[in-house]
Amino acid sequence: MIKYKSREEVELLREAAQVVSRTLGKVAEAIEVGVTTLELDAIAESYIRSQNAEPGFLGLYDFPNTLCVSINDEVVHGYPRNEPIKDGDIVSIDCGAILNGYYGDHAYTFAVGNVSEEKLKLLKVTQECLEIGIAQTKVGNRLGDIGFHIQKHAEAHGYGVVRELVGHGIGKTMHEEPQVPNYGRRGRGKKIKEGLTIAIEPMINLGTKKIKYLEDNWTIATLDGMASAHFEHDVAVVDGMPEKLSTFEYVEKALAKKK
């Protein structure tokens, strides 16, 4: 059952989402060639706790860390390791936080060092897919409209859209109804109503849409070994229109300072 949120609940969700946005900003400040993803994980956990919040992923479904870190051909759910990030890697950082009983869930894929034009285009198109999906999240549309337009944009560039992993409702639990696929048919699915709060998260592959689980039983990677990108925002329907609860502002400011 979908749990539609009051204005007060939307604001609480926004506060949780903004903790995650600022955390990703801290990650953006630190991420570079030679840094390990375990170091990034420690930075994220420390910052979240400094905000009187709790890491949303740590212990969820027995996940062992604060961040999900997925590199190059890894799609999602990779965990931090004591291995340095290499020049040319793309690194998906997915982060969650709990504040005042509500969850924030937010992701950004970073280009580290000298990244190929092929990968950079994948990141650009995947982020465009996210914005396109958000724009469809309004009263009068259906959930299928979100996935349809994401899929259309990704496939127009020859990319694969992951089917097995989807966006989701968000609130007092990380994963609520409804599921929000990144593919679908226009005009299908549940009607979008006032107070809907969802995490939209396109997972777009440079090659095949097919995926595989790695031996660690967490990390999901592309079947063909080609790169994958992942961007995510928390979104609420307010006055009939989509409103982002999370922001890439802190990430973009941190990255701009490095140029």
Accessible surface in RSA format (square Angstrom, percent):
REM  Atomic radii and reference values for relative SASA: ProtOr
REM  Chains: A
REM  Algorithm: Lee & Richards
REM  Probe-radius: 1.40
REM  Slices: 20
REM RES _ NUM      All-atoms   Total-Side   Main-Chain    Non-polar    All polar
REM                ABS   REL    ABS   REL    ABS   REL    ABS   REL    ABS   REL
RES MET A   1   188.54  97.6 137.50  91.0  51.04 121.5 110.14  93.6  78.40 103.9
RES ILE A   2    21.52  12.2  10.17   7.6  11.35  27.4  10.17   7.3  11.35  30.8
RES LYS A   3   108.01  52.7 100.94  61.9   7.07  16.8  64.15  57.7  43.86  46.7
RES TYR A   4    85.61  40.0  59.29  33.7  26.31  68.5  52.64  39.6  32.97  40.6
RES LYS A   5    20.05   9.8   8.03   4.9  12.02  28.6   7.68   6.9  12.38  13.2
RES SER A   6    53.00  44.8  38.63  51.5  14.38  33.1  45.61  97.1   7.39  10.4
RES ARG A   7   125.75  52.8 121.54  62.0   4.21  10.0  57.79  79.0  67.95  41.2
RES GLU A   8   124.31  71.4 118.40  89.6   5.91  14.1  66.82 129.3  57.49  46.9
RES GLU A   9    48.53  27.9  48.53  36.7   0.00   0.0  13.75  26.6  34.78  28.4
RES VAL A  10     3.18   2.1   3.18   2.9   0.00   0.0   3.18   2.8   0.00   0.0
RES GLU A  11    79.26  45.5  79.24  59.9   0.02   0.1  41.77  80.8  37.49  30.6
RES LEU A  12    54.55  30.4  53.76  38.5   0.78   2.0  53.76  37.8   0.78   2.1
RES LEU A  13     1.94   1.1   1.54   1.1   0.39   1.0   1.54   1.1   0.39   1.1
RES ARG A  14    55.55  23.3  55.55  28.3   0.00   0.0  30.29  41.4  25.26  15.3
RES GLU A  15    83.31  47.8  78.33  59.3   4.98  11.9  33.19  64.2  50.12  40.9
RES ALA A  16     0.00   0.0   0.00   0.0   0.00   0.0   0.00   0.0   0.00   0.0
RES ALA A  17     0.19   0.2   0.19   0.3   0.00   0.0   0.19   0.3   0.00   0.0
RES GLN A  18    40.33  22.6  40.33  29.5   0.00   0.0  17.44  37.1  22.89  17.4
RES VAL A  19     1.87   1.2   1.87   1.7   0.00   0.0   1.87   1.6   0.00   0.0
RES VAL A  20     0.00   0.0   0.00   0.0   0.00   0.0   0.00   0.0   0.00   0.0
RES SER A  21     0.24   0.2   0.00   0.0   0.24   0.5   0.00   0.0   0.24   0.3
RES ARG A  22    68.19  28.6  65.69  33.5   2.50   6.0  26.26  35.9  41.93  25.4
RES THR A  23     0.00   0.0   0.00   0.0   0.00   0.0   0.00   0.0   0.00   0.0
RES LEU A  24     0.05   0.0   0.05   0.0   0.00   0.0   0.05   0.0   0.00   0.0
RES GLY A  25     3.92   4.8   0.00   N/A   3.92   4.8   3.89  10.7   0.03   0.1
RES LYS A  26    78.21  38.2  75.92  46.6   2.29   5.5  28.77  25.9  49.44  52.7
RES VAL A  27     0.00   0.0   0.00   0.0   0.00   0.0   0.00   0.0   0.00   0.0
RES ALA A  28     0.00   0.0   0.00   0.0   0.00   0.0   0.00   0.0   0.00   0.0
RES GLU A  29   100.10  57.5  79.62  60.2  20.47  48.7  28.32  54.8  71.77  58.6
RES ALA A  30    27.15  25.0  15.17  23.4  11.99  27.3  24.28  34.2   2.88   7.6
RES ILE A  31     8.27   4.7   4.29   3.2   3.98   9.6   4.29   3.1   3.98  10.8
RES GLU A  32    99.69  57.2  96.79  73.2   2.90   6.9  23.50  45.5  76.19  62.2
RES VAL A  33    74.26  48.9  55.55  50.3  18.71  45.1  55.55  48.3  18.71  50.8
RES GLY A  34    44.94  55.4   0.00   N/A  44.94  55.4  26.20  71.9  18.74  42.0
RES VAL A  35    24.42  16.1  23.17  21.0   1.25   3.0  24.38  21.2   0.04   0.1
RES THR A  36    17.60  12.5  17.60  17.8   0.00   0.0  17.18  23.1   0.42   0.6
RES THR A  37     3.80   2.7   3.80   3.9   0.00   0.0   0.33   0.4   3.47   5.3
RES LEU A  38    72.22  40.2  68.24  48.8   3.98  10.0  68.51  48.1   3.71  10.0
RES GLU A  39    91.55  52.6  86.09  65.1   5.45  13.0  38.69  74.8  52.86  43.2
RES LEU A  40     0.00   0.0   0.00   0.0   0.00   0.0   0.00   0.0   0.00   0.0
RES ASP A  41    10.83   7.6  10.83  10.8   0.00   0.0   0.17   0.4  10.66  10.6
RES ALA A  42    61.15  56.2  51.22  79.0   9.94  22.6  57.26  80.6   3.89  10.3
RES ILE A  43    64.69  36.8  58.67  43.7   6.02  14.5  63.44  45.7   1.24   3.4
RES ALA A  44     0.00   0.0   0.00   0.0   0.00   0.0   0.00   0.0   0.00   0.0
RES GLU A  45    50.84  29.2  50.84  38.5   0.00   0.0   8.91  17.2  41.94  34.2
RES SER A  46    73.76  62.3  63.93  85.3   9.84  22.7  32.34  68.9  41.42  58.0
RES TYR A  47    35.94  16.8  32.03  18.2   3.92  10.2  25.98  19.5   9.96  12.3
RES ILE A  48     0.00   0.0   0.00   0.0   0.00   0.0   0.00   0.0   0.00   0.0
RES ARG A  49   116.28  48.8 100.85  51.4  15.43  36.7  49.66  67.9  66.62  40.4
RES SER A  50    73.31  61.9  38.00  50.7  35.31  81.3  48.21 102.7  25.10  35.2
RES GLN A  51    53.74  30.1  40.48  29.6  13.27  31.6   5.79  12.3  47.95  36.4
RES ASN A  52   138.09  95.2 109.48 105.8  28.61  68.9  32.29  77.7 105.80 102.3
RES ALA A  53     5.37   4.9   0.00   0.0   5.37  12.2   0.70   1.0   4.67  12.4
RES GLU A  54   102.81  59.0 102.81  77.8   0.00   0.0  26.27  50.8  76.54  62.5
RES PRO A  55     8.89   6.5   2.34   2.1   6.56  23.8   2.34   1.9   6.56  40.7
RES GLY A  56     2.74   3.4   0.00   N/A   2.74   3.4   0.00   0.0   2.74   6.1
RES PHE A  57    15.72   7.9  15.67   9.7   0.05   0.1  15.72   9.5   0.00   0.0
RES LEU A  58    70.05  39.0  50.18  35.9  19.87  49.9  50.18  35.2  19.87  53.5
RES GLY A  59    48.09  59.3   0.00   N/A  48.09  59.3  30.64  84.1  17.45  39.1
RES LEU A  60    43.77  24.4  36.39  26.0   7.39  18.6  42.02  29.5   1.75   4.7
RES TYR A  61   142.82  66.7 114.63  65.2  28.19  73.4 107.34  80.7  35.48  43.7
RES ASP A  62   127.99  89.7 109.02 108.5  18.97  44.9  31.26  73.6  96.72  96.5
RES PHE A  63     9.00   4.5   7.20   4.5   1.81   4.7   7.20   4.4   1.81   5.2
RES PRO A  64    70.93  51.7  47.50  43.3  23.43  85.2  55.69  46.0  15.23  94.7
RES ASN A  65    18.89  13.0  17.98  17.4   0.91   2.2   0.91   2.2  17.98  17.4
RES THR A  66     0.26   0.2   0.07   0.1   0.19   0.5   0.00   0.0   0.26   0.4
RES LEU A  67     0.00   0.0   0.00   0.0   0.00   0.0   0.00   0.0   0.00   0.0
RES CYS A  68    11.04   8.3  10.56  11.8   0.48   1.1   1.30   3.3   9.73  10.5
RES VAL A  69     1.80   1.2   1.59   1.4   0.21   0.5   1.59   1.4   0.21   0.6
RES SER A  70     3.17   2.7   1.36   1.8   1.81   4.2   0.00   0.0   3.17   4.4
RES ILE A  71    38.68  22.0  36.21  27.0   2.46   5.9  36.21  26.1   2.46   6.7
RES ASN A  72    36.70  25.3  35.94  34.7   0.76   1.8  14.20  34.2  22.50  21.7
RES ASP A  73    42.95  30.1  42.89  42.7   0.06   0.1   5.10  12.0  37.85  37.7
RES GLU A  74    24.26  13.9  23.30  17.6   0.96   2.3   1.81   3.5  22.45  18.3
RES VAL A  75     1.03   0.7   0.00   0.0   1.03   2.5   0.00   0.0   1.03   2.8
RES VAL A  76     5.56   3.7   4.35   3.9   1.21   2.9   5.56   4.8   0.00   0.0
RES HIS A  77    66.47  36.3  66.28  46.1   0.19   0.5  32.94  33.9  33.54  39.0
RES GLY A  78     0.00   0.0   0.00   N/A   0.00   0.0   0.00   0.0   0.00   0.0
RES TYR A  79    61.21  28.6  60.85  34.6   0.36   0.9  29.40  22.1  31.81  39.2
RES PRO A  80     5.99   4.4   0.00   0.0   5.99  21.8   0.00   0.0   5.99  37.2
RES ARG A  81    58.58  24.6  54.69  27.9   3.89   9.3  28.46  38.9  30.12  18.3
RES ASN A  82   115.76  79.8  94.48  91.3  21.28  51.2  20.89  50.3  94.87  91.7
RES GLU A  83   107.86  61.9 104.48  79.0   3.38   8.0  36.70  71.0  71.15  58.1
RES PRO A  84    76.74  55.9  69.83  63.7   6.91  25.1  69.83  57.7   6.91  43.0
RES ILE A  85     2.26   1.3   0.08   0.1   2.18   5.3   0.79   0.6   1.47   4.0
RES LYS A  86   133.89  65.3 131.59  80.7   2.30   5.5  92.67  83.4  41.22  43.9
RES ASP A  87    78.92  55.3  54.78  54.5  24.13  57.1  26.73  62.9  52.19  52.0
RES GLY A  88    13.20  16.3   0.00   N/A  13.20  16.3  11.09  30.4   2.11   4.7
RES ASP A  89     6.30   4.4   6.30   6.3   0.00   0.0   0.00   0.0   6.30   6.3
RES ILE A  90     0.81   0.5   0.45   0.3   0.36   0.9   0.45   0.3   0.36   1.0
RES VAL A  91     0.00   0.0   0.00   0.0   0.00   0.0   0.00   0.0   0.00   0.0
RES SER A  92     3.07   2.6   3.04   4.1   0.03   0.1   1.52   3.2   1.54   2.2
RES ILE A  93     0.00   0.0   0.00   0.0   0.00   0.0   0.00   0.0   0.00   0.0
RES ASP A  94    12.66   8.9  12.66  12.6   0.00   0.0   2.42   5.7  10.24  10.2
RES CYS A  95     0.00   0.0   0.00   0.0   0.00   0.0   0.00   0.0   0.00   0.0
RES GLY A  96     0.00   0.0   0.00   N/A   0.00   0.0   0.00   0.0   0.00   0.0
RES ALA A  97     0.00   0.0   0.00   0.0   0.00   0.0   0.00   0.0   0.00   0.0
RES ILE A  98    41.87  23.8  39.13  29.2   2.74   6.6  39.13  28.2   2.74   7.4
RES LEU A  99    25.40  14.1  24.10  17.2   1.30   3.3  25.21  17.7   0.19   0.5
RES ASN A 100   100.18  69.1  64.86  62.7  35.31  85.0  26.78  64.4  73.40  70.9
RES GLY A 101    41.66  51.4   0.00   N/A  41.66  51.4  30.64  84.1  11.01  24.7
RES TYR A 102    12.42   5.8  12.42   7.1   0.00   0.0   5.70   4.3   6.71   8.3
RES TYR A 103    27.20  12.7  26.79  15.2   0.42   1.1   5.12   3.8  22.08  27.2
RES GLY A 104     0.00   0.0   0.00   N/A   0.00   0.0   0.00   0.0   0.00   0.0
RES ASP A 105     4.72   3.3   4.72   4.7   0.00   0.0   0.00   0.0   4.72   4.7
RES HIS A 106     0.07   0.0   0.07   0.0   0.00   0.0   0.00   0.0   0.07   0.1
RES ALA A 107     0.00   0.0   0.00   0.0   0.00   0.0   0.00   0.0   0.00   0.0
RES TYR A 108    24.13  11.3  24.13  13.7   0.00   0.0   1.76   1.3  22.37  27.6
RES THR A 109     2.26   1.6   0.47   0.5   1.78   4.3   0.47   0.6   1.78   2.7
RES PHE A 110     1.94   1.0   1.27   0.8   0.67   1.7   1.94   1.2   0.00   0.0
RES ALA A 111    46.26  42.5  17.43  26.9  28.83  65.6  17.43  24.5  28.83  76.4
RES VAL A 112     6.39   4.2   3.78   3.4   2.61   6.3   6.39   5.6   0.00   0.0
RES GLY A 113    52.08  64.2   0.00   N/A  52.08  64.2  21.16  58.1  30.92  69.2
RES ASN A 114   126.85  87.5 106.92 103.3  19.93  48.0  33.33  80.2  93.52  90.4
RES VAL A 115    16.53  10.9   1.14   1.0  15.39  37.1   1.53   1.3  15.00  40.7
RES SER A 116    55.51  46.9  40.75  54.4  14.76  34.0  50.04 106.6   5.47   7.7
RES GLU A 117   138.71  79.6 131.59  99.6   7.13  17.0  66.92 129.4  71.79  58.6
RES GLU A 118   101.73  58.4  90.84  68.7  10.90  25.9  35.15  68.0  66.58  54.4
RES LYS A 119    42.62  20.8  42.62  26.1   0.00   0.0  24.43  22.0  18.19  19.4
RES LEU A 120    67.16  37.4  62.35  44.6   4.81  12.1  62.65  44.0   4.52  12.2
RES LYS A 121   100.47  49.0  95.61  58.7   4.86  11.6  56.48  50.8  43.99  46.9
RES LEU A 122     0.00   0.0   0.00   0.0   0.00   0.0   0.00   0.0   0.00   0.0
RES LEU A 123    15.79   8.8  15.37  11.0   0.41   1.0  15.65  11.0   0.14   0.4
RES LYS A 124   129.41  63.1 120.78  74.1   8.63  20.5  97.13  87.4  32.28  34.4
RES VAL A 125     2.39   1.6   2.39   2.2   0.00   0.0   2.39   2.1   0.00   0.0
RES THR A 126     0.00   0.0   0.00   0.0   0.00   0.0   0.00   0.0   0.00   0.0
RES GLN A 127    45.22  25.3  45.17  33.0   0.05   0.1  10.35  22.0  34.87  26.4
RES GLU A 128    51.30  29.5  47.86  36.2   3.44   8.2  33.14  64.1  18.16  14.8
RES CYS A 129     0.00   0.0   0.00   0.0   0.00   0.0   0.00   0.0   0.00   0.0
RES LEU A 130     0.00   0.0   0.00   0.0   0.00   0.0   0.00   0.0   0.00   0.0
RES GLU A 131    64.11  36.8  59.29  44.9   4.81  11.5  40.80  78.9  23.31  19.0
RES ILE A 132    52.48  29.9  49.21  36.7   3.27   7.9  52.42  37.7   0.07   0.2
RES GLY A 133     0.00   0.0   0.00   N/A   0.00   0.0   0.00   0.0   0.00   0.0
RES ILE A 134    10.06   5.7  10.06   7.5   0.00   0.0  10.06   7.2   0.00   0.0
RES ALA A 135    54.14  49.8  44.67  68.9   9.47  21.5  49.75  70.1   4.40  11.6
RES GLN A 136    35.53  19.9  35.53  26.0   0.00   0.0   0.00   0.0  35.53  26.9
RES THR A 137     0.00   0.0   0.00   0.0   0.00   0.0   0.00   0.0   0.00   0.0
RES LYS A 138    72.38  35.3  72.38  44.4   0.00   0.0  22.34  20.1  50.04  53.3
RES VAL A 139    76.90  50.6  57.44  52.0  19.46  46.9  57.44  49.9  19.46  52.8
RES GLY A 140    73.56  90.7   0.00   N/A  73.56  90.7  39.69 108.9  33.87  75.9
RES ASN A 141    28.29  19.5  26.35  25.5   1.94   4.7   1.52   3.6  26.77  25.9
RES ARG A 142    78.77  33.1  78.77  40.2   0.00   0.0   7.78  10.6  70.99  43.0
RES LEU A 143    14.24   7.9  13.30   9.5   0.94   2.4  13.55   9.5   0.69   1.9
RES GLY A 144    12.13  15.0   0.00   N/A  12.13  15.0  11.48  31.5   0.65   1.5
RES ASP A 145    11.01   7.7  11.01  11.0   0.00   0.0   2.52   5.9   8.48   8.5
RES ILE A 146     0.01   0.0   0.01   0.0   0.00   0.0   0.01   0.0   0.00   0.0
RES GLY A 147     0.46   0.6   0.00   N/A   0.46   0.6   0.46   1.3   0.00   0.0
RES PHE A 148    44.95  22.5  44.34  27.5   0.61   1.6  44.34  26.9   0.61   1.7
RES HIS A 149    38.27  20.9  36.45  25.3   1.83   4.7  19.58  20.2  18.69  21.7
RES ILE A 150     0.06   0.0   0.06   0.0   0.00   0.0   0.06   0.0   0.00   0.0
RES GLN A 151    34.73  19.4  34.73  25.4   0.00   0.0   4.91  10.5  29.82  22.6
RES LYS A 152   124.67  60.8 115.08  70.6   9.59  22.8  77.11  69.4  47.55  50.7
RES HIS A 153    42.14  23.0  38.53  26.8   3.60   9.2  28.61  29.5  13.53  15.7
RES ALA A 154     0.00   0.0   0.00   0.0   0.00   0.0   0.00   0.0   0.00   0.0
RES GLU A 155    78.75  45.2  62.35  47.2  16.40  39.0  25.20  48.7  53.55  43.7
RES ALA A 156    83.85  77.1  38.22  59.0  45.62 103.8  51.41  72.4  32.44  85.9
RES HIS A 157    66.45  36.3  45.17  31.4  21.28  54.4  39.65  40.9  26.80  31.2
RES GLY A 158    58.77  72.5   0.00   N/A  58.77  72.5  35.25  96.7  23.52  52.7
RES TYR A 159    17.37   8.1  10.36   5.9   7.01  18.2   8.82   6.6   8.54  10.5
RES GLY A 160     9.04  11.1   0.00   N/A   9.04  11.1   9.02  24.8   0.02   0.0
RES VAL A 161     0.50   0.3   0.00   0.0   0.50   1.2   0.00   0.0   0.50   1.4
RES VAL A 162     0.14   0.1   0.04   0.0   0.09   0.2   0.04   0.0   0.09   0.3
RES ARG A 163    61.99  26.0  55.85  28.5   6.14  14.6  29.85  40.8  32.14  19.5
RES GLU A 164   114.84  65.9  80.97  61.3  33.86  80.6  53.95 104.4  60.89  49.7
RES LEU A 165    22.95  12.8  20.79  14.9   2.16   5.4  22.95  16.1   0.00   0.0
RES VAL A 166    33.40  22.0  20.22  18.3  13.17  31.7  20.22  17.6  13.17  35.7
RES GLY A 167     0.00   0.0   0.00   N/A   0.00   0.0   0.00   0.0   0.00   0.0
RES HIS A 168    10.59   5.8  10.59   7.4   0.00   0.0   9.97  10.3   0.62   0.7
RES GLY A 169     0.38   0.5   0.00   N/A   0.38   0.5   0.38   1.0   0.00   0.0
RES ILE A 170     0.38   0.2   0.38   0.3   0.00   0.0   0.38   0.3   0.00   0.0
RES GLY A 171     0.00   0.0   0.00   N/A   0.00   0.0   0.00   0.0   0.00   0.0
RES LYS A 172   129.41  63.1 116.22  71.3  13.19  31.4  59.42  53.5  69.99  74.6
RES THR A 173    68.79  48.9  68.02  69.0   0.78   1.8  64.75  87.0   4.05   6.1
RES MET A 174     4.00   2.1   1.38   0.9   2.62   6.2   1.37   1.2   2.63   3.5
RES HIS A 175    89.28  48.8  65.48  45.5  23.80  60.9  45.50  46.9  43.78  50.9
RES GLU A 176    18.94  10.9   5.47   4.1  13.47  32.1  12.21  23.6   6.73   5.5
RES GLU A 177    85.77  49.2  79.98  60.5   5.79  13.8  23.03  44.6  62.74  51.2
RES PRO A 178     4.60   3.4   4.56   4.2   0.04   0.2   4.60   3.8   0.00   0.0
RES GLN A 179   115.35  64.5 108.24  79.1   7.11  16.9  24.36  51.8  90.99  69.0
RES VAL A 180     0.50   0.3   0.27   0.2   0.23   0.6   0.27   0.2   0.23   0.6
RES PRO A 181    36.61  26.7  36.48  33.3   0.13   0.5  36.48  30.1   0.13   0.8
RES ASN A 182     0.39   0.3   0.38   0.4   0.01   0.0   0.00   0.0   0.39   0.4
RES TYR A 183    68.38  31.9  65.42  37.2   2.95   7.7  35.25  26.5  33.13  40.8
RES GLY A 184    24.07  29.7   0.00   N/A  24.07  29.7  17.27  47.4   6.81  15.2
RES ARG A 185   155.59  65.3 151.15  77.1   4.44  10.6  58.88  80.5  96.71  58.6
RES ARG A 186   144.21  60.5 124.36  63.4  19.85  47.3  39.00  53.3 105.22  63.8
RES GLY A 187    41.77  51.5   0.00   N/A  41.77  51.5  26.36  72.3  15.41  34.5
RES ARG A 188   131.32  55.1 129.90  66.2   1.42   3.4  40.77  55.7  90.55  54.9
RES GLY A 189    45.88  56.6   0.00   N/A  45.88  56.6  32.68  89.7  13.20  29.6
RES LYS A 190   122.98  60.0 115.80  71.1   7.19  17.1  69.02  62.1  53.97  57.5
RES LYS A 191   124.94  61.0 116.95  71.8   7.98  19.0  59.01  53.1  65.93  70.2
RES ILE A 192     2.94   1.7   0.00   0.0   2.94   7.1   0.33   0.2   2.61   7.1
RES LYS A 193   109.09  53.2 107.72  66.1   1.37   3.3  55.54  50.0  53.55  57.0
RES GLU A 194    78.80  45.2  67.07  50.7  11.74  27.9  58.61 113.4  20.19  16.5
RES GLY A 195     3.82   4.7   0.00   N/A   3.82   4.7   3.82  10.5   0.00   0.0
RES LEU A 196     3.82   2.1   3.47   2.5   0.35   0.9   3.47   2.4   0.35   0.9
RES THR A 197     2.86   2.0   0.00   0.0   2.86   6.8   0.00   0.0   2.86   4.3
RES ILE A 198     0.04   0.0   0.04   0.0   0.00   0.0   0.04   0.0   0.00   0.0
RES ALA A 199     0.00   0.0   0.00   0.0   0.00   0.0   0.00   0.0   0.00   0.0
RES ILE A 200     0.25   0.1   0.17   0.1   0.08   0.2   0.25   0.2   0.00   0.0
RES GLU A 201    14.46   8.3  14.33  10.8   0.14   0.3   0.49   1.0  13.97  11.4
RES PRO A 202     0.00   0.0   0.00   0.0   0.00   0.0   0.00   0.0   0.00   0.0
RES MET A 203     3.27   1.7   3.19   2.1   0.07   0.2   2.12   1.8   1.14   1.5
RES ILE A 204     0.00   0.0   0.00   0.0   0.00   0.0   0.00   0.0   0.00   0.0
RES ASN A 205     0.00   0.0   0.00   0.0   0.00   0.0   0.00   0.0   0.00   0.0
RES LEU A 206    21.57  12.0  12.69   9.1   8.88  22.3  12.69   8.9   8.88  23.9
RES GLY A 207    19.35  23.9   0.00   N/A  19.35  23.9  14.89  40.9   4.46  10.0
RES THR A 208    41.16  29.3  27.89  28.3  13.27  31.6  30.28  40.7  10.88  16.5
RES LYS A 209    89.01  43.4  85.85  52.7   3.17   7.5  44.66  40.2  44.36  47.2
RES LYS A 210   119.16  58.1 117.73  72.2   1.43   3.4  61.85  55.7  57.31  61.1
RES ILE A 211    25.13  14.3   5.99   4.5  19.14  46.1   5.99   4.3  19.14  51.9
RES LYS A 212    83.58  40.8  77.25  47.4   6.33  15.1  37.34  33.6  46.24  49.3
RES TYR A 213   144.97  67.7 119.07  67.7  25.90  67.4  86.20  64.8  58.77  72.4
RES LEU A 214    56.22  31.3  50.77  36.3   5.45  13.7  53.84  37.8   2.38   6.4
RES GLU A 215   174.75 100.3 147.52 111.6  27.22  64.8  69.17 133.8 105.57  86.2
RES ASP A 216    42.12  29.5  16.21  16.1  25.92  61.3  25.11  59.1  17.02  17.0
RES ASN A 217   122.67  84.6 103.23  99.8  19.44  46.8  25.22  60.7  97.45  94.2
RES TRP A 218    70.66  28.4  68.70  33.3   1.95   4.6  50.16  26.7  20.50  33.3
RES THR A 219     0.00   0.0   0.00   0.0   0.00   0.0   0.00   0.0   0.00   0.0
RES ILE A 220     1.11   0.6   1.11   0.8   0.00   0.0   1.11   0.8   0.00   0.0
RES ALA A 221     0.29   0.3   0.29   0.5   0.00   0.0   0.29   0.4   0.00   0.0
RES THR A 222     0.00   0.0   0.00   0.0   0.00   0.0   0.00   0.0   0.00   0.0
RES LEU A 223    92.44  51.5  77.42  55.4  15.02  37.8  77.42  54.4  15.02  40.4
RES ASP A 224    65.72  46.0  31.54  31.4  34.18  80.8  37.50  88.3  28.22  28.1
RES GLY A 225    45.14  55.7   0.00   N/A  45.14  55.7  20.00  54.9  25.14  56.3
RES MET A 226    75.66  39.2  70.21  46.5   5.45  13.0  56.26  47.8  19.41  25.7
RES ALA A 227     7.07   6.5   2.65   4.1   4.41  10.0   3.30   4.6   3.76  10.0
RES SER A 228     3.89   3.3   0.06   0.1   3.84   8.8   0.57   1.2   3.32   4.7
RES ALA A 229     0.59   0.5   0.00   0.0   0.59   1.4   0.59   0.8   0.00   0.0
RES HIS A 230     0.40   0.2   0.40   0.3   0.00   0.0   0.24   0.3   0.16   0.2
RES PHE A 231     2.48   1.2   2.48   1.5   0.00   0.0   2.48   1.5   0.00   0.0
RES GLU A 232     0.00   0.0   0.00   0.0   0.00   0.0   0.00   0.0   0.00   0.0
RES HIS A 233     1.64   0.9   1.64   1.1   0.00   0.0   0.17   0.2   1.46   1.7
RES ASP A 234     2.25   1.6   2.25   2.2   0.00   0.0   1.55   3.7   0.70   0.7
RES VAL A 235     0.22   0.1   0.00   0.0   0.22   0.5   0.00   0.0   0.22   0.6
RES ALA A 236     0.00   0.0   0.00   0.0   0.00   0.0   0.00   0.0   0.00   0.0
RES VAL A 237     1.02   0.7   0.00   0.0   1.02   2.5   0.00   0.0   1.02   2.8
RES VAL A 238    19.44  12.8  14.56  13.2   4.87  11.7  14.57  12.7   4.86  13.2
RES ASP A 239   108.43  75.9  80.23  79.9  28.19  66.7  38.03  89.5  70.40  70.2
RES GLY A 240    15.58  19.2   0.00   N/A  15.58  19.2  12.80  35.1   2.77   6.2
RES MET A 241   105.57  54.7 105.24  69.6   0.33   0.8  84.58  71.9  20.98  27.8
RES PRO A 242    33.38  24.3  11.88  10.8  21.50  78.2  11.93   9.8  21.46 133.3
RES GLU A 243    60.45  34.7  57.07  43.2   3.38   8.1  26.35  51.0  34.10  27.8
RES LYS A 244    83.46  40.7  67.35  41.3  16.11  38.3  36.32  32.7  47.14  50.2
RES LEU A 245     0.39   0.2   0.32   0.2   0.07   0.2   0.38   0.3   0.01   0.0
RES SER A 246     2.36   2.0   0.00   0.0   2.36   5.4   0.00   0.0   2.36   3.3
RES THR A 247    31.29  22.3  29.35  29.8   1.94   4.6  17.02  22.9  14.26  21.6
RES PHE A 248    11.63   5.8   8.12   5.0   3.50   9.1   8.12   4.9   3.50  10.0
RES GLU A 249    76.56  44.0  72.01  54.5   4.55  10.8  25.05  48.5  51.51  42.1
RES TYR A 250    71.59  33.4  67.18  38.2   4.41  11.5  41.04  30.8  30.55  37.7
RES VAL A 251     0.30   0.2   0.20   0.2   0.10   0.2   0.20   0.2   0.10   0.3
RES GLU A 252    89.07  51.1  83.05  62.8   6.01  14.3  34.07  65.9  55.00  44.9
RES LYS A 253   120.09  58.6 114.91  70.5   5.18  12.3  76.86  69.2  43.23  46.0
RES ALA A 254     7.26   6.7   2.02   3.1   5.24  11.9   4.94   7.0   2.33   6.2
RES LEU A 255    46.17  25.7  44.43  31.8   1.74   4.4  44.50  31.3   1.67   4.5
RES ALA A 256    60.68  55.8  46.60  71.9  14.08  32.0  47.60  67.0  13.08  34.6
RES LYS A 257   175.64  85.7 139.93  85.9  35.72  85.0  94.08  84.7  81.56  86.9
RES LYS A 258    94.85  46.3  57.14  35.1  37.71  89.8  63.66  57.3  31.19  33.2
RES LYS A 259   211.70 103.3 144.21  88.5  67.49 160.7 121.27 109.1  90.44  96.3
END  Absolute sums over single chains surface
CHAIN  1 A    11141.8       9074.4       2067.5       5855.8       5286.0
END  Absolute sums over all chains
TOTAL         11141.8       9074.4       2067.5       5855.8       5286.0
